[in-house]
Amino acid sequence: MSDYWVFGYGSLMWRPGFPHLDAVPATLEGAHRALCVSSIVHRGSRSRPGLVMGLDSGGSCRGLAFRVTPELAGAIRNQLKKREQVTLVYREAMRWVKLADRGSEVRALCFLIDRLHPQYAGDIPLQRQAWMVRRAVGLSGRNVDYVMSTFRHLEEMGIVEPEIERLVNIFEPLRDTIERAPRARFQQSVREIGTLVPVPRPKR
């Protein structure tokens, strides 16, 4: 049996949570990393959804390809389904990814956004992204923490995402407040951020 590969583009890159033999920088063509998933569990709620990363169609995405032993492939796939598919917002697919240090391609498990799913947020204007992120809290914590942490980890890996960078630049003046404030003071931070990002008004 040949090796099994998993492509990570977000938290899987720095927190895979499964045993692997290798982690290789890789590029997936035909999909790009975007804040296109409306989070109603981990980083938001149904009344105040947040935004998290998804692989949306078009473009390309730099990430990590994890090589796992074939004997563990089934168990790891089931583990990832439980982690990623809480609301079935992604489509599991095997896609070719190019390994940066080898120049070869391997087929890897990818979790692509399902554009027909109700949680697909699509291309949201920057102002509304900031408004959603600054007010959303889920089971895994505050949405703003997720965005800041994702940006920081990608930056450490040499990956630049202009979309996330523009959003982070809005929150940057209050970064220390956001990262140090306990949950009880979060609403105060939200109000302060709100002075930088006005709540979008619906068009009439």
C-alpha positions as a Markdown table, in Angstrom:
| # | Residue | x | y | z |
|---|---|---|---|---|
| 1 | Met | 0.0 | 0.0 | 0.0 |
| 2 | Ser | 1.2 | 3.5 | -0.8 |
| 3 | Asp | 1.5 | 6.3 | 1.8 |
| 4 | Tyr | -1.6 | 8.3 | 2.6 |
| 5 | Trp | -1.5 | 12.1 | 2.5 |
| 6 | Val | -3.5 | 14.9 | 4.2 |
| 7 | Phe | -3.4 | 18.5 | 3.1 |
| 8 | Gly | -3.6 | 21.1 | 5.8 |
| 9 | Tyr | -4.2 | 24.8 | 5.1 |
| 10 | Gly | -5.3 | 26.2 | 8.5 |
| 11 | Ser | -5.0 | 24.9 | 12.1 |
| 12 | Leu | -4.0 | 21.5 | 10.8 |
| 13 | Met | -0.7 | 22.9 | 9.9 |
| 14 | Trp | 0.4 | 23.8 | 13.4 |
| 15 | Arg | -2.0 | 21.5 | 15.3 |
| 16 | Pro | -2.5 | 18.3 | 13.3 |
| 17 | Gly | -3.4 | 16.2 | 16.2 |
| 18 | Phe | -2.6 | 12.9 | 14.5 |
| 19 | Pro | 0.6 | 10.8 | 14.0 |
| 20 | His | 2.4 | 11.4 | 10.8 |
| 21 | Leu | 5.7 | 10.4 | 9.2 |
| 22 | Asp | 6.4 | 13.7 | 7.4 |
| 23 | Ala | 5.1 | 17.2 | 6.9 |
| 24 | Val | 6.1 | 18.8 | 3.6 |
| 25 | Pro | 5.3 | 22.3 | 2.3 |
| 26 | Ala | 2.8 | 21.8 | -0.6 |
| 27 | Thr | 0.6 | 23.8 | -3.0 |
| 28 | Leu | -2.9 | 22.9 | -3.9 |
| 29 | Glu | -4.1 | 24.3 | -7.3 |
| 30 | Gly | -7.7 | 25.1 | -7.9 |
| 31 | Ala | -8.6 | 26.3 | -4.4 |
| 32 | His | -7.6 | 29.1 | -2.1 |
| 33 | Arg | -7.7 | 29.8 | 1.6 |
| 34 | Ala | -10.5 | 32.3 | 2.6 |
| 35 | Leu | -12.6 | 33.4 | 5.5 |
| 36 | Cys | -15.6 | 31.9 | 3.8 |
| 37 | Val | -17.2 | 29.7 | 6.5 |
| 38 | Ser | -19.8 | 31.0 | 8.9 |
| 39 | Ser | -18.9 | 29.5 | 12.3 |
| 40 | Ile | -21.9 | 28.7 | 14.5 |
| 41 | Val | -20.2 | 26.3 | 16.9 |
| 42 | His | -16.5 | 26.8 | 17.6 |
| 43 | Arg | -16.0 | 30.5 | 16.9 |
| 44 | Gly | -19.5 | 31.8 | 16.9 |
| 45 | Ser | -23.2 | 31.0 | 17.5 |
| 46 | Arg | -26.4 | 30.9 | 15.4 |
| 47 | Ser | -27.3 | 34.4 | 16.7 |
| 48 | Arg | -23.7 | 35.8 | 16.2 |
| 49 | Pro | -21.9 | 33.7 | 13.7 |
| 50 | Gly | -18.1 | 34.1 | 13.3 |
| 51 | Leu | -15.9 | 33.5 | 10.3 |
| 52 | Val | -13.3 | 30.7 | 9.9 |
| 53 | Met | -11.1 | 29.4 | 7.1 |
| 54 | Gly | -12.2 | 27.2 | 4.3 |
| 55 | Leu | -10.8 | 26.1 | 0.9 |
| 56 | Asp | -12.9 | 27.9 | -1.7 |
| 57 | Ser | -12.7 | 27.3 | -5.4 |
| 58 | Gly | -10.3 | 29.1 | -7.6 |
| 59 | Gly | -6.6 | 30.2 | -7.3 |
| 60 | Ser | -4.1 | 28.2 | -5.3 |
| 61 | Cys | -3.2 | 27.5 | -1.6 |
| 62 | Arg | 0.1 | 27.0 | 0.1 |
| 63 | Gly | -0.1 | 24.6 | 3.0 |
| 64 | Leu | 1.4 | 21.4 | 4.5 |
| 65 | Ala | 1.0 | 17.8 | 3.2 |
| 66 | Phe | 1.2 | 15.3 | 6.0 |
| 67 | Arg | 2.4 | 11.7 | 5.1 |
| 68 | Val | 0.8 | 9.1 | 7.3 |
| 69 | Thr | 1.2 | 5.3 | 7.3 |
| 70 | Pro | -1.4 | 3.4 | 5.3 |
| 71 | Glu | -2.3 | 1.3 | 8.3 |
| 72 | Leu | -3.5 | 4.4 | 10.1 |
| 73 | Ala | -5.2 | 6.1 | 7.2 |
| 74 | Gly | -8.7 | 5.0 | 8.0 |
| 75 | Ala | -8.5 | 5.9 | 11.6 |
| 76 | Ile | -7.0 | 9.3 | 10.9 |
| 77 | Arg | -9.6 | 10.1 | 8.3 |
| 78 | Asn | -12.4 | 9.3 | 10.8 |
| 79 | Gln | -10.7 | 11.4 | 13.4 |
| 80 | Leu | -10.5 | 14.4 | 10.9 |
| 81 | Lys | -14.1 | 14.0 | 10.0 |
| 82 | Lys | -15.1 | 14.3 | 13.6 |
| 83 | Arg | -12.9 | 17.4 | 13.9 |
| 84 | Glu | -13.7 | 19.2 | 10.7 |
| 85 | Gln | -17.2 | 18.0 | 9.9 |
| 86 | Val | -19.2 | 19.1 | 12.9 |
| 87 | Thr | -21.9 | 20.6 | 10.6 |
| 88 | Leu | -20.9 | 18.9 | 7.3 |
| 89 | Val | -19.8 | 22.3 | 5.8 |
| 90 | Tyr | -16.9 | 20.7 | 3.9 |
| 91 | Arg | -16.6 | 18.2 | 1.1 |
| 92 | Glu | -14.0 | 15.5 | 1.5 |
| 93 | Ala | -12.0 | 15.1 | -1.7 |
| 94 | Met | -8.7 | 13.6 | -2.9 |
| 95 | Arg | -6.7 | 16.3 | -4.8 |
| 96 | Trp | -3.3 | 16.5 | -6.3 |
| 97 | Val | -0.9 | 18.7 | -4.4 |
| 98 | Lys | 2.7 | 19.6 | -5.4 |
| 99 | Leu | 5.4 | 19.0 | -2.8 |
| 100 | Ala | 7.7 | 22.0 | -2.6 |
| 101 | Asp | 10.9 | 20.2 | -1.7 |
| 102 | Arg | 10.5 | 17.3 | -4.1 |
| 103 | Gly | 8.8 | 18.7 | -7.2 |
| 104 | Ser | 6.5 | 15.7 | -7.3 |
| 105 | Glu | 2.7 | 15.5 | -6.8 |
| 106 | Val | 0.7 | 13.3 | -4.5 |
| 107 | Arg | -2.9 | 12.8 | -4.0 |
| 108 | Ala | -4.0 | 14.2 | -0.6 |
| 109 | Leu | -7.2 | 14.3 | 1.4 |
| 110 | Cys | -8.6 | 17.9 | 1.3 |
| 111 | Phe | -11.6 | 19.5 | 3.0 |
| 112 | Leu | -13.2 | 21.8 | 0.5 |
| 113 | Ile | -16.0 | 24.2 | 1.3 |
| 114 | Asp | -19.4 | 23.1 | 0.1 |
| 115 | Arg | -20.8 | 26.2 | -1.6 |
| 116 | Leu | -24.3 | 24.9 | -1.3 |
| 117 | His | -24.1 | 24.6 | 2.5 |
| 118 | Pro | -26.0 | 27.2 | 4.5 |
| 119 | Gln | -22.8 | 28.1 | 6.3 |
| 120 | Tyr | -21.0 | 29.1 | 3.1 |
| 121 | Ala | -20.4 | 32.8 | 3.7 |
| 122 | Gly | -19.0 | 33.6 | 0.3 |
| 123 | Asp | -17.0 | 36.8 | -0.5 |
| 124 | Ile | -17.9 | 39.2 | 2.4 |
| 125 | Pro | -16.8 | 42.9 | 2.3 |
| 126 | Leu | -14.0 | 43.7 | 4.7 |
| 127 | Gln | -16.1 | 46.0 | 6.9 |
| 128 | Arg | -18.7 | 43.3 | 7.5 |
| 129 | Gln | -16.0 | 40.7 | 8.1 |
| 130 | Ala | -14.7 | 42.9 | 10.9 |
| 131 | Trp | -18.1 | 43.4 | 12.4 |
| 132 | Met | -18.8 | 39.7 | 12.5 |
| 133 | Val | -15.5 | 38.7 | 13.9 |
| 134 | Arg | -15.4 | 41.3 | 16.6 |
| 135 | Arg | -18.7 | 40.1 | 18.2 |
| 136 | Ala | -18.5 | 36.3 | 17.7 |
| 137 | Val | -17.7 | 33.9 | 20.5 |
| 138 | Gly | -18.0 | 30.1 | 20.3 |
| 139 | Leu | -17.1 | 26.9 | 22.1 |
| 140 | Ser | -13.5 | 27.3 | 21.2 |
| 141 | Gly | -13.3 | 30.9 | 22.1 |
| 142 | Arg | -13.4 | 34.4 | 20.5 |
| 143 | Asn | -13.4 | 34.7 | 16.8 |
| 144 | Val | -11.0 | 37.6 | 17.0 |
| 145 | Asp | -8.5 | 35.4 | 18.7 |
| 146 | Tyr | -8.8 | 32.8 | 16.0 |
| 147 | Val | -8.1 | 35.4 | 13.3 |
| 148 | Met | -5.1 | 36.9 | 15.1 |
| 149 | Ser | -3.7 | 33.5 | 15.8 |
| 150 | Thr | -4.2 | 32.2 | 12.3 |
| 151 | Phe | -2.5 | 35.3 | 10.9 |
| 152 | Arg | 0.4 | 34.9 | 13.3 |
| 153 | His | 0.9 | 31.2 | 12.5 |
| 154 | Leu | 0.8 | 31.8 | 8.7 |
| 155 | Glu | 3.2 | 34.6 | 9.1 |
| 156 | Glu | 5.7 | 32.4 | 11.0 |
| 157 | Met | 5.4 | 29.9 | 8.1 |
| 158 | Gly | 6.2 | 32.5 | 5.5 |
| 159 | Ile | 2.7 | 32.5 | 4.1 |
| 160 | Val | 1.1 | 35.9 | 3.4 |
| 161 | Glu | -2.6 | 36.2 | 3.0 |
| 162 | Pro | -3.6 | 39.8 | 2.1 |
| 163 | Glu | -7.3 | 39.2 | 3.1 |
| 164 | Ile | -6.4 | 38.2 | 6.6 |
| 165 | Glu | -3.7 | 40.9 | 6.9 |
| 166 | Arg | -6.2 | 43.6 | 6.0 |
| 167 | Leu | -8.6 | 42.3 | 8.7 |
| 168 | Val | -5.8 | 42.0 | 11.3 |
| 169 | Asn | -4.7 | 45.6 | 10.5 |
| 170 | Ile | -8.2 | 46.8 | 11.7 |
| 171 | Phe | -7.7 | 45.0 | 15.1 |
| 172 | Glu | -4.0 | 45.7 | 15.5 |
| 173 | Pro | -4.4 | 48.9 | 17.5 |
| 174 | Leu | -6.2 | 46.9 | 20.2 |
| 175 | Arg | -4.1 | 43.7 | 19.9 |
| 176 | Asp | -2.7 | 43.9 | 23.4 |
| 177 | Thr | -6.2 | 44.6 | 24.9 |
| 178 | Ile | -7.7 | 41.7 | 22.9 |
| 179 | Glu | -5.0 | 39.2 | 23.8 |
| 180 | Arg | -4.8 | 40.1 | 27.5 |
| 181 | Ala | -8.4 | 40.8 | 28.4 |
| 182 | Pro | -10.3 | 38.0 | 30.2 |
| 183 | Arg | -13.6 | 36.9 | 28.9 |
| 184 | Ala | -15.5 | 39.2 | 31.3 |
| 185 | Arg | -13.9 | 42.2 | 29.7 |
| 186 | Phe | -14.4 | 41.1 | 26.2 |
| 187 | Gln | -17.6 | 43.2 | 25.6 |
| 188 | Gln | -15.6 | 46.3 | 26.5 |
| 189 | Ser | -13.0 | 45.4 | 23.8 |
| 190 | Val | -15.9 | 44.8 | 21.4 |
| 191 | Arg | -17.2 | 48.3 | 22.0 |
| 192 | Glu | -13.8 | 49.8 | 21.5 |
| 193 | Ile | -13.2 | 48.0 | 18.3 |
| 194 | Gly | -16.7 | 49.1 | 17.2 |
| 195 | Thr | -15.4 | 52.7 | 17.2 |
| 196 | Leu | -12.9 | 51.7 | 14.5 |
| 197 | Val | -15.3 | 49.5 | 12.5 |
| 198 | Pro | -18.9 | 50.9 | 12.2 |
| 199 | Val | -21.7 | 48.5 | 12.1 |
| 200 | Pro | -22.8 | 48.1 | 8.5 |
| 201 | Arg | -26.2 | 49.4 | 7.9 |
| 202 | Pro | -28.6 | 47.4 | 5.6 |
| 203 | Lys | -29.3 | 48.9 | 2.2 |
| 204 | Arg | -32.8 | 50.3 | 1.7 |
